[in-house]
Amino acid sequence: MKNRIKWTERSFDFNFPTGLYPEMIERLSGAPARLEEHCRATSAELLTLRHDGRWSMQENAGHLLDLEALVQQRIEEYVSGARELHAADMSNRRTYEANYNETSSERILSDFRTQRLRTVERLYALNDEMFGRVAVHPRLNVAMRLVDMLFFQAEHDDYHLTRISELRRMLSTK
């Protein structure tokens, strides 16, 4: 998909009602199963193969795991009433340094499932009003409600799941 918009070039409209937060939580809770579906039936050789100098399927999966700590931190920032959310490391240093191609895919998948479940459980523990709480997203420089941040994260999950799917189709036919 040559015309695919890069993650850092995407813009977002957060014009939906706060009451959609249950659907956003559902999207987040489904990401581990979708990731597992892509990875479990794929050989380690294909999972760790880089294409065009970009991350392998396994590195994309590891990146989702890495960012879960940021998601959890941002949720706590909403809870504490922070005015601005913690910035992501746009160099993705953690993902590069983790050397995910040398880690078992089962470990990455299991750790992601565990961390995402922790995130989802935390979200279910919040009251309805919390999802309307606002903080500024540092890269986008826009005020985001917690429900917007959940949408943003679900979109990020989908971005990397789509890349894994693209790689899987492309590399499986070679």
Backbone hydrogen bonds in HBPLUS format (Angstrom, degrees):
<---DONOR---> <-ACCEPTOR-->    atom                        ^
c    i                          cat <-CA-CA->   ^        H-A-AA   ^      H-
h    n   atom  resd res      DA  || num        DHA   H-A  angle D-A-AA Bond
n    s   type  num  typ     dist DA aas  dist angle  dist       angle   num
A0004-ARG N   A0001-MET O   3.45 MM   3  5.66 162.1  2.49 110.3 111.1     1
A0009-GLU N   A0006-LYS O   3.01 MM   3  5.29 152.9  2.09 108.6 117.3     2
A0010-ARG N   A0007-TRP O   3.21 MM   3  5.47 168.1  2.22 111.9 115.3     3
A0020-LEU N   A0017-PRO O   3.12 MM   3  5.98 159.4  2.17 124.8 126.0     4
A0021-TYR N   A0018-THR O   3.07 MM   3  6.07 148.0  2.17 134.0 135.8     5
A0023-GLU N   A0020-LEU O   3.03 MM   3  5.53 126.1  2.33 114.0 126.6     6
A0024-MET N   A0020-LEU O   3.23 MM   4  6.62 150.2  2.32 148.5 157.3     7
A0024-MET N   A0021-TYR O   3.08 MM   3  4.94 117.6  2.49  93.1 108.9     8
A0025-ILE N   A0021-TYR O   2.92 MM   4  6.18 159.0  1.97 157.8 162.5     9
A0026-GLU N   A0022-PRO O   2.96 MM   4  6.18 153.1  2.03 141.2 149.1    10
A0027-ARG N   A0023-GLU O   2.96 MM   4  6.25 153.3  2.04 143.7 150.1    11
A0028-LEU N   A0024-MET O   3.04 MM   4  6.33 162.3  2.07 148.4 152.8    12
A0029-SER N   A0025-ILE O   2.83 MM   4  6.08 158.0  1.88 152.4 158.9    13
A0030-GLY N   A0026-GLU O   3.10 MM   4  6.25 135.7  2.30 143.2 153.4    14
A0030-GLY N   A0027-ARG O   3.26 MM   3  5.32 135.1  2.47  96.5 108.2    15
A0031-ALA N   A0028-LEU O   3.27 MM   3  5.53 155.8  2.33 106.4 113.3    16
A0034-ARG N   A0030-GLY O   3.19 MM   4  6.44 161.0  2.23 154.7 160.5    17
A0035-LEU N   A0031-ALA O   2.88 MM   4  6.05 161.8  1.91 158.9 163.8    18
A0036-GLU N   A0032-PRO O   2.87 MM   4  6.05 162.6  1.90 150.6 155.6    19
A0037-GLU N   A0033-ALA O   2.91 MM   4  6.08 154.1  1.98 145.0 152.0    20
A0038-HIS N   A0034-ARG O   3.18 MM   4  6.48 151.5  2.27 144.2 150.4    21
A0039-CYS N   A0035-LEU O   3.04 MM   4  6.28 153.5  2.11 150.1 157.8    22
A0040-ARG N   A0036-GLU O   2.82 MM   4  5.52 170.5  1.83 154.2 156.9    23
A0042-THR N   A0039-CYS O   3.13 MM   3  5.28 161.1  2.17 116.5 117.5    24
A0047-LEU N   A0043-SER O   2.89 MM   4  6.16 163.0  1.92 155.4 161.1    25
A0048-THR N   A0044-ALA O   3.13 MM   4  6.14 144.7  2.26 144.3 150.3    26
A0049-LEU N   A0046-LEU O   3.26 MM   3  5.14 163.1  2.29 103.0 108.1    27
A0058-GLN N   A0047-LEU O   2.89 MM  11  5.23 164.9  1.91 151.9 146.8    28
A0054-ARG N   A0051-HIS O   3.11 MM   3  5.72 166.7  2.12 119.6 123.8    29
A0060-ASN N   A0056-SER O   2.97 MM   4  6.25 152.9  2.05 148.4 155.5    30
A0061-ALA N   A0057-MET O   3.00 MM   4  6.32 153.8  2.07 147.0 154.3    31
A0062-GLY N   A0058-GLN O   2.90 MM   4  6.17 155.8  1.96 144.2 151.0    32
A0063-HIS N   A0059-GLU O   2.89 MM   4  6.07 145.7  2.00 141.7 150.8    33
A0064-LEU N   A0060-ASN O   3.20 MM   4  6.57 150.6  2.29 144.7 150.9    34
A0065-LEU N   A0061-ALA O   3.20 MM   4  6.59 155.0  2.26 145.9 152.5    35
A0066-ASP N   A0062-GLY O   2.82 MM   4  6.15 159.8  1.87 151.6 157.3    36
A0067-LEU N   A0063-HIS O   3.02 MM   4  6.26 155.9  2.08 151.5 156.4    37
A0068-GLU N   A0065-LEU O   3.14 MM   3  5.40 150.1  2.23 106.0 114.9    38
A0070-LEU N   A0067-LEU O   3.05 MM   3  5.17 121.0  2.42  98.8 113.3    39
A0071-VAL N   A0067-LEU O   3.05 MM   4  6.43 156.4  2.11 153.1 159.6    40
A0072-GLN N   A0068-GLU O   2.98 MM   4  6.21 163.9  2.00 149.6 153.4    41
A0073-GLN N   A0069-ALA O   2.91 MM   4  6.10 152.9  1.98 142.3 150.3    42
A0074-ARG N   A0070-LEU O   2.85 MM   4  6.06 160.3  1.89 151.8 156.9    43
A0075-ILE N   A0071-VAL O   2.96 MM   4  6.24 155.5  2.02 151.2 157.7    44
A0076-GLU N   A0072-GLN O   3.18 MM   4  6.44 160.9  2.21 146.0 150.3    45
A0077-GLU N   A0073-GLN O   2.96 MM   4  6.29 139.1  2.13 141.9 154.3    46
A0078-TYR N   A0074-ARG O   2.98 MM   4  6.36 151.9  2.07 151.6 157.7    47
A0079-VAL N   A0075-ILE O   3.00 MM   4  6.34 162.3  2.03 150.3 155.4    48
A0080-SER N   A0076-GLU O   2.90 MM   4  6.07 152.8  1.98 143.6 150.4    49
A0082-ALA N   A0077-GLU O   2.89 MM   5  5.15 158.1  1.94 158.4 156.2    50
A0081-GLY N   A0078-TYR O   3.08 MM   3  5.13 152.2  2.16 102.5 111.2    51
A0136-VAL N   A0083-ARG O   2.80 MM  53  6.22 161.9  1.83 138.3 141.3    52
A0085-LEU N   A0136-VAL O   2.87 MM  51  5.95 171.3  1.88 157.4 157.3    53
A0092-ASN N   A0089-ASP O   2.95 MM   3  5.57 162.4  1.98 119.2 125.1    54
A0095-THR N   A0092-ASN O   3.07 MM   3  5.51 120.4  2.44 108.4 121.8    55
A0096-TYR N   A0092-ASN O   3.13 MM   4  6.51 163.6  2.16 156.9 161.8    56
A0097-GLU N   A0093-ARG O   2.83 MM   4  6.00 164.5  1.86 160.0 164.3    57
A0098-ALA N   A0094-ARG O   3.00 MM   4  5.98 130.9  2.25 139.0 150.6    58
A0102-GLU N   A0099-ASN O   2.95 MM   3  5.75 164.7  1.97 125.2 130.3    59
A0103-THR N   A0100-TYR O   3.12 MM   3  5.00 164.4  2.14 104.0 108.4    60
A0107-ARG N   A0104-SER O   3.13 MM   3  5.32 124.8  2.45  99.3 112.2    61
A0108-ILE N   A0104-SER O   3.24 MM   4  6.64 161.0  2.27 151.6 155.9    62
A0109-LEU N   A0105-SER O   2.87 MM   4  6.09 171.4  1.88 160.8 162.7    63
A0110-SER N   A0106-GLU O   2.90 MM   4  5.95 160.3  1.94 144.1 150.1    64
A0111-ASP N   A0107-ARG O   2.88 MM   4  5.98 165.3  1.90 150.9 155.3    65
A0112-PHE N   A0108-ILE O   2.88 MM   4  6.03 157.4  1.93 150.0 156.6    66
A0113-ARG N   A0109-LEU O   2.96 MM   4  6.12 164.0  1.99 147.5 152.1    67
A0114-THR N   A0110-SER O   2.98 MM   4  6.19 161.9  2.01 149.6 154.4    68
A0115-GLN N   A0111-ASP O   2.94 MM   4  6.12 167.7  1.95 150.9 154.1    69
A0116-ARG N   A0112-PHE O   2.80 MM   4  5.89 163.5  1.83 155.7 160.8    70
A0117-LEU N   A0113-ARG O   2.95 MM   4  5.98 157.9  1.99 146.1 152.4    71
A0118-ARG N   A0114-THR O   3.10 MM   4  6.34 151.6  2.18 142.2 149.7    72
A0119-THR N   A0115-GLN O   3.01 MM   4  6.35 152.5  2.09 144.6 151.9    73
A0120-VAL N   A0116-ARG O   2.86 MM   4  6.16 166.5  1.88 158.6 161.0    74
A0121-GLU N   A0117-LEU O   2.88 MM   4  6.03 165.2  1.90 152.7 156.8    75
A0122-ARG N   A0118-ARG O   3.04 MM   4  6.21 152.8  2.12 142.9 150.1    76
A0123-LEU N   A0119-THR O   2.98 MM   4  6.31 155.3  2.04 150.4 157.4    77
A0124-TYR N   A0120-VAL O   2.94 MM   4  6.25 158.6  1.99 154.5 159.8    78
A0125-ALA N   A0121-GLU O   3.21 MM   4  6.39 129.7  2.48 135.9 147.9    79
A0125-ALA N   A0122-ARG O   3.13 MM   3  5.18 136.6  2.32  96.6 108.9    80
A0126-LEU N   A0123-LEU O   3.10 MM   3  5.44 162.6  2.13 111.4 117.0    81
A0130-MET N   A0127-ASN O   3.07 MM   3  5.67 141.4  2.23 115.8 125.5    82
A0131-PHE N   A0128-ASP O   3.25 MM   3  5.92 145.9  2.37 115.0 121.9    83
A0132-GLY N   A0129-GLU O   3.08 MM   3  5.62 162.2  2.11 116.3 122.0    84
A0133-ARG N   A0130-MET O   3.04 MM   3  5.27 161.7  2.08 109.6 115.4    85
A0147-VAL N   A0131-PHE O   3.08 MM  16  5.09 159.2  2.12 140.9 135.1    86
A0146-LEU N   A0133-ARG O   2.97 MM  13  5.88 127.3  2.26 151.3 166.8    87
A0135-ALA N   A0144-MET O   2.94 MM   9  5.46 151.3  2.02 142.1 149.2    88
A0144-MET N   A0135-ALA O   2.73 MM   9  5.46 170.4  1.73 151.3 154.4    89
A0137-HIS N   A0142-VAL O   2.86 MM   5  5.58 166.9  1.88 157.7 156.6    90
A0141-ASN N   A0137-HIS O   2.73 MM   4  5.32 133.1  1.95 143.6 156.6    91
A0148-ASP N   A0145-ARG O   2.94 MM   3  5.01 122.6  2.28  97.7 113.0    92
A0149-MET N   A0145-ARG O   2.98 MM   4  6.40 152.4  2.06 152.4 160.3    93
A0150-LEU N   A0146-LEU O   2.99 MM   4  6.32 149.5  2.08 150.7 159.2    94
A0151-PHE N   A0147-VAL O   3.08 MM   4  6.35 152.8  2.15 140.6 147.5    95
A0152-PHE N   A0148-ASP O   2.84 MM   4  6.09 161.9  1.87 151.9 157.0    96
A0153-GLN N   A0149-MET O   2.89 MM   4  6.11 154.8  1.96 144.1 150.5    97
A0154-ALA N   A0150-LEU O   2.88 MM   4  6.12 156.9  1.94 146.9 153.5    98
A0155-GLU N   A0151-PHE O   2.87 MM   4  6.13 153.0  1.94 151.6 159.3    99
A0156-HIS N   A0152-PHE O   2.96 MM   4  6.24 147.6  2.06 141.2 150.5   100
A0157-ASP N   A0153-GLN O   2.86 MM   4  6.18 158.0  1.90 152.0 157.6   101
A0158-ASP N   A0154-ALA O   2.96 MM   4  6.22 164.2  1.99 146.1 150.1   102
A0159-TYR N   A0155-GLU O   2.84 MM   4  6.08 146.5  1.95 144.0 153.7   103
A0160-HIS N   A0156-HIS O   3.17 MM   4  6.49 162.6  2.20 154.6 156.2   104
A0161-LEU N   A0157-ASP O   2.82 MM   4  6.04 158.2  1.87 156.1 163.6   105
A0162-THR N   A0158-ASP O   2.82 MM   4  5.81 152.6  1.90 143.1 150.0   106
A0163-ARG N   A0159-TYR O   3.11 MM   4  6.39 149.9  2.21 137.2 145.4   107
A0164-ILE N   A0160-HIS O   2.94 MM   4  6.19 158.6  1.99 147.2 152.5   108
A0165-SER N   A0161-LEU O   2.94 MM   4  6.14 156.5  1.99 143.7 150.3   109
A0166-GLU N   A0162-THR O   2.82 MM   4  6.08 156.2  1.88 149.8 156.4   110
A0167-LEU N   A0163-ARG O   2.91 MM   4  6.15 166.6  1.93 154.1 157.1   111
A0168-ARG N   A0164-ILE O   2.87 MM   4  6.04 161.0  1.91 149.8 155.6   112
A0169-ARG N   A0165-SER O   3.01 MM   4  6.23 164.2  2.03 151.1 154.3   113
A0170-MET N   A0166-GLU O   2.90 MM   4  6.04 169.2  1.91 155.1 158.7   114
A0171-LEU N   A0167-LEU O   2.77 MM   4  5.75 172.7  1.77 158.0 160.4   115
A0172-SER N   A0168-ARG O   3.05 MM   4  5.78 145.3  2.17 137.0 145.7   116
A0174-LYS N   A0171-LEU O   3.39 MM   3  5.37 157.0  2.45  98.2 104.8   117
